[in-house]
Amino acid sequence: MTLLRIALGLLALSAAFGAASQKVYRCGPEGKTTYQQTPCEQGQVVDASDPRTAEQREAAQEVAKKDAKAAEKFDRDNLAAQPAPAKKAKPSKHAASAAKDGAASDAKTGKKKAAAKDKPMVFLVPVPKTKPAPAPAPAKPAPSKP
């Protein structure tokens, strides 16, 4: 078991130092810049090392954790403050039975009407009356020149 721990520790150290020594290249024309690990035509080497100390990195990670917790709390509070969605009204038993039968009933008599599946629906919409526009005045003849 201790050999496994040593191997994992050495692997972690080699990965940390290996990543720090890798070169990064800025490639591509202006406005379409890409960054990659392999050299490219007219590519420029970019310093991608992390200049922060171990304490600074640890402090940054703590701040990130606090921010994540604050964001989760905000989401929970915001969700709790929102009004519940309106519930849909349940259809009455009468409407439910009519829907099962495929027929509607007259509210006054209670008699069932035949379902109008084959008949087209007609809608009547009132159109406001407007006064007709006044007729244009007849054009006057232009005076003649002598």
C-alpha positions in Angstrom: 0.0 0.0 0.0 2.8 2.4 0.8 4.4 1.7 -2.6 1.2 2.8 -4.3 1.1 6.0 -2.3 4.7 6.8 -3.2 4.0 6.1 -6.9 0.9 8.3 -6.9 2.9 11.1 -5.1 5.7 10.9 -7.7 3.1 10.9 -10.5 1.4 14.0 -9.1 4.8 15.8 -8.7 5.9 15.0 -12.2 2.6 16.1 -13.6 2.8 19.4 -11.8 6.3 20.1 -12.9 5.7 18.8 -16.4 2.8 21.2 -16.9 4.8 24.2 -15.8 7.5 23.5 -18.3 5.3 23.1 -21.4 5.3 25.8 -24.0 2.1 27.4 -25.3 2.0 28.9 -28.8 -0.3 31.8 -29.9 -1.3 31.1 -33.5 -3.6 32.4 -36.2 -4.3 35.7 -37.8 -5.6 38.7 -35.9 -9.1 38.2 -34.6 -8.9 34.4 -34.9 -6.2 33.7 -32.3 -5.8 30.1 -31.1 -3.6 28.7 -28.4 -1.9 25.3 -28.7 0.9 23.2 -27.4 2.5 22.4 -30.8 4.5 25.0 -32.8 2.7 26.6 -35.7 3.7 28.8 -38.6 4.4 32.4 -37.3 3.4 31.2 -33.8 4.7 33.1 -30.7 5.6 31.4 -27.5 3.4 32.6 -24.6 4.4 32.4 -20.9 1.6 30.3 -19.4 3.1 29.7 -16.0 1.2 30.5 -12.9 3.1 33.2 -11.1 1.1 32.8 -7.9 2.5 31.2 -4.7 0.9 28.1 -3.2 -0.8 30.2 -0.6 -2.3 32.5 -3.2 -3.6 29.5 -5.2 -5.1 28.0 -2.0 -6.7 31.4 -1.1 -8.2 31.6 -4.6 -9.7 28.1 -4.3 -11.3 29.0 -1.0 -12.8 32.2 -2.5 -14.1 30.1 -5.4 -15.7 27.6 -2.9 -17.4 30.5 -1.0 -18.7 32.0 -4.2 -20.1 28.6 -5.3 -21.9 28.2 -1.9 -23.2 31.8 -2.1 -24.6 31.1 -5.6 -26.3 27.9 -4.5 -27.9 29.8 -1.5 -29.0 32.6 -3.8 -30.6 30.0 -6.2 -32.4 28.3 -3.3 -33.7 31.6 -1.9 -34.7 32.9 -5.3 -36.6 29.7 -6.0 -38.4 29.8 -2.7 -39.4 33.5 -3.2 -41.1 32.8 -6.5 -44.8 32.3 -6.4 -46.1 28.8 -7.0 -47.4 28.1 -10.5 -51.1 28.5 -10.8 -53.0 25.3 -10.6 -55.3 24.4 -13.5 -58.9 24.3 -12.7 -60.3 20.7 -12.6 -63.1 20.1 -15.0 -66.4 19.4 -13.4 -67.7 15.8 -13.3 -70.4 16.8 -15.8 -67.8 18.1 -18.3 -65.7 15.0 -17.8 -68.6 12.7 -18.5 -69.5 14.7 -21.6 -66.0 14.5 -22.9 -66.1 10.7 -22.4 -69.3 10.4 -24.3 -68.1 12.7 -27.1 -71.2 14.9 -26.7 -71.9 18.2 -25.0 -75.1 18.9 -23.1 -77.4 21.9 -23.1 -77.0 23.8 -19.8 -80.7 24.6 -19.6 -82.3 21.3 -20.5 -79.5 18.9 -19.6 -80.1 17.1 -22.8 -77.1 15.8 -24.7 -76.3 17.4 -28.0 -74.7 15.4 -30.8 -71.0 16.1 -31.2 -70.4 18.3 -34.3 -67.2 16.7 -35.5 -67.9 17.0 -39.2 -69.4 20.5 -39.1 -67.1 23.4 -39.7 -66.8 26.0 -37.0 -68.2 29.5 -37.8 -67.2 32.6 -36.0 -69.1 35.9 -36.2 -67.2 39.0 -35.5 -68.9 42.4 -35.4 -67.3 45.0 -37.7 -67.7 48.6 -36.6 -69.5 50.9 -39.0 -67.4 53.6 -40.5 -68.5 56.7 -42.4 -67.5 56.6 -46.1 -64.7 58.9 -47.0 -65.8 62.1 -48.7 -65.6 62.1 -52.5 -62.7 64.1 -53.8 -63.6 67.5 -55.3 -63.6 67.6 -59.1 -60.4 69.1 -60.6 -60.6 72.6 -61.9 -59.5 73.1 -65.5 -56.3 75.0 -65.8 -56.6 78.6 -67.2 -55.6 78.8 -70.8 -52.9 81.2 -71.9 -53.5 83.6 -74.9 
